[in-house]
Amino acid sequence: MLTTSELFRRGRLCAAVLAVALTVSACGFHLRGDGGHYTLPFPSMYVGLPEASPLAIDLKRNIRANGGTTVVSAAKDADGVIEVLSNPERTRSKSILSLNSNGRVRQYLLSYNIVFRVLDKQGKELLGSTQILLTRPIDFNETQLLAKEQEEALLYKDMQTDLVQQMMRRIAAIKPLQVSLPPPAPALGQ
């Protein structure tokens, strides 16, 4: 059975933890990977990746989740077009990072790379060719082959999520060119 002083200490600890949690949540803090919300500058967007691509599915889901932007299936119907110049599913790689004293692989370096640009409805470039290159080291142990394959798949999935978030931030920062009308001509006779 707990004594009164132990109950009082636990109560103060719980109150302190609650106060910190409320303070952190009230200031707008959110964990990395929460996704955040971005105001995209286009009412409709087209994503130039194959429909079945995991990256395309993730990117379209994030665009839709941000509310005001719809994803269309044809570039001609879109106000903004994401044109992918290098598909990361084809350019992702795995290279040897380090070897042990026996000359066997100790670490690999996983890479995930995309080059894309954003165009407007008229085909004008709003965001020039942008490269995002992500790398993650992974330790290798030949006695744990299956576990390391699963870890590698999880790291690639994490890099894909990070890639989508970086793309969303860059797209949200675009300021579409506004066509300004000339000022009205002064009235004759004045």
For each residue, the residues with C-beta under 8 A, 3 or more apart:
1:
2: 6 7 10
3: 6 7
4: 7 8
5: 8 9
6: 2 3 9 10
7: 2 3 4 10 11
8: 4 5 11 12
9: 5 6 12 13
10: 2 6 7 13 14
11: 7 8 14 15
12: 8 9 15 16
13: 9 10 16 17
14: 10 11 17 18
15: 11 12 18 19
16: 12 13 19 20
17: 13 14 20 21
18: 14 15 21 22
19: 15 16 22 23
20: 16 17 23 24
21: 17 18 24 25
22: 18 19 25 26
23: 19 20 26 27
24: 20 21 27 29
25: 21 22 29
26: 22 23
27: 23 24
28:
29: 24 25
30: 34 36
31: 34
32:
33: 161 165
34: 30 31
35: 62 65 165
36: 30 165 168
37: 65 66 67
38: 66 168 169 171 172
39: 66 68 172
40: 45 63 66 68 69 80 168 171 172
41: 80 171 172 174 175 176
42: 45 69 78 79 80 176
43: 68 69 70 79
44: 69 70 71 72 77 78 79 80
45: 40 42 63 69 70 71 72 78 79 80 81 82
46: 71 72 73 74 75 77 78 80 81 82
47: 56 59 60 63 71 82 84
48: 75 81 82 83 84 116
49: 53 55 56 59 82 84 87
50: 53 56
51: 56
52: 56 57
53: 49 50 56 57 87 89
54: 57 58 89 160
55: 49 58 59 88 89 114 160 163 164
56: 47 49 50 51 52 53 59 60
57: 52 53 54 60 61
58: 54 55 61 62 160 161 164
59: 47 49 55 56 62 63 82 164 167 168
60: 47 56 57 63 64 71
61: 57 58 64 65
62: 35 58 59 65 66 164 165 168
63: 40 45 47 59 60 66 69 71 168
64: 60 61 69 70 71
65: 35 37 61 62
66: 37 38 39 40 62 63 69 168
67: 37
68: 39 40 43
69: 40 42 43 44 45 63 64 66
70: 43 44 45 64
71: 44 45 46 47 60 63 64
72: 44 45 46 77 78
73: 46 77
74: 46 77 78
75: 46 48 78 81
76:
77: 44 46 72 73 74
78: 42 44 45 46 72 74 75 81 121
79: 42 43 44 45 120 121
80: 40 41 42 44 45 46 118 119 120 121 126 171 174 176
81: 45 46 48 75 78 118 119 120
82: 45 46 47 48 49 59 116 117 118 167 171
83: 48 116 117 118 119
84: 47 48 49 87 114 115 116
85: 115 116 117 129
86: 90 91 113 114 115
87: 49 53 84 90 91 114
88: 55 91 92 112 113 114 160 163
89: 53 54 55 92
90: 86 87
91: 86 87 88 111 113 114
92: 88 89 110 111 112 113 156
93: 110 111 113
94: 108 109 110 111 152
95: 108 109 111
96: 99 105 107 108 109
97: 106 107 108 109 137
98: 105 106 107
99: 96 103 104 105 106
100: 103 104 105 106
101:
102:
103: 99 100
104: 99 100 142
105: 96 98 99 100 108 140
106: 97 98 99 100 139 140
107: 96 97 98 137 138 139 140
108: 94 95 96 97 105 137 138 140 152
109: 94 95 96 97 135 136 137 138
110: 92 93 94 135 136 137 138 152 155 156 159
111: 91 92 93 94 95 133 134 135
112: 88 92 133 134 135 156 159 160 163
113: 86 88 91 92 93 131 132 133 134
114: 55 84 86 87 88 91 131 132 163 167
115: 84 85 86 129 130 131
116: 48 82 83 84 85 129 130 167
117: 82 83 85 125 127 128 129 130
118: 80 81 82 83 125 126 127 171 174
119: 80 81 83 123 124 125 126
120: 79 80 81 123 124 126 176 177
121: 78 79 80
122:
123: 119 120
124: 119 120 177
125: 117 118 119 128
126: 80 118 119 120 174 176 177
127: 117 118 130 170 171 174
128: 117 125
129: 85 115 116 117
130: 115 116 117 127 170
131: 113 114 115
132: 113 114 163 166 167
133: 111 112 113
134: 111 112 113 159 162 163
135: 109 110 111 112
136: 109 110 155 158 159
137: 97 107 108 109 110
138: 107 108 109 110 148 151 152 155
139: 106 107 148
140: 105 106 107 108 148
141: 144 148
142: 104 145
143:
144: 141 147 148
145: 142 148 149
146: 149 150
147: 144 150 151
148: 138 139 140 141 144 145 151 152
149: 145 146 152 153
150: 146 147 153 154
151: 138 147 148 154 155
152: 94 108 110 138 148 149 155 156
153: 149 150 156 157
154: 150 151 157 158
155: 110 136 138 151 152 158 159
156: 92 110 112 152 153 159 160
157: 153 154 160 161
158: 136 154 155 161 162
159: 110 112 134 136 155 156 162 163
160: 54 55 58 88 112 156 157 163 164
161: 33 58 157 158 164 165
162: 134 158 159 165 166
163: 55 88 112 114 132 134 159 160 166 167
164: 55 58 59 62 160 161 167 168
165: 33 35 36 62 161 162 168 169
166: 132 162 163 169 170
167: 59 82 114 116 132 163 164 170 171
168: 36 38 40 59 62 63 66 164 165 171 172
169: 38 165 166 172 173
170: 127 130 166 167 173 174
171: 38 40 41 80 82 118 127 167 168 174
172: 38 39 40 41 168 169
173: 169 170
174: 41 80 118 126 127 170 171
175: 41
176: 41 42 80 120 126
177: 120 124 126
178:
179:
180:
181:
182:
183:
184:
185:
186: 190
187: 190
188:
189:
190: 186 187
